Amino acid sequence: MKEIIGVYSNLDTEYDVEIVEEFFSHYSFMIETLEPLIIKLEDANYYKNNINEIFRIFHNIKSSSGYLKITPINKLVTLGEEVLEECRTVEGSASVELIDWLILLSDQLKIYQSNLEINSDKFSPLNHNIIKVPINYIKNK
């Protein structure tokens, strides 16, 4: 198991080691797959499939981070999931505003991963631009 010395170094004392290992393994994989999915949202041919896949990733992270009580991650992906729920109802290619915002979320999740792994006693602050939720989801034609 990768040594956890960051803000949640006590996870392996509170939860079964296998559950913690599985969380970190899946979390790392999922956040690494986000950016390529987000970038392809600009192509209408990939929009619906990729929105659904990003939604699924956020939902899985939300479930596991909620179980492990990793609140900053849980709150961030909950926000992402809520926005993507609306995005799932529209068709077209994603607006630059939506793509940029989702990249911010992806970057923040990577920062949180570092906080979990390095010798830090707290999570990094949330990028303040994340609270500026995009209004336009689809690129204007």
Secondary structure, 3 states (H helix, E strand, C coil): CCCCCCCCCCHHHHCCHHHHHHHHHHHHHHHHHHHHHHHHHHCHHHHHHHHHHHHHHHHHHHHHHHHCCCHHHHHHHHHHHHHHHHHCCCCCCECHHHHHHHHHHHHHHHHHHHHHHCCCCCCCCCCHHHHCCCCCCECCC
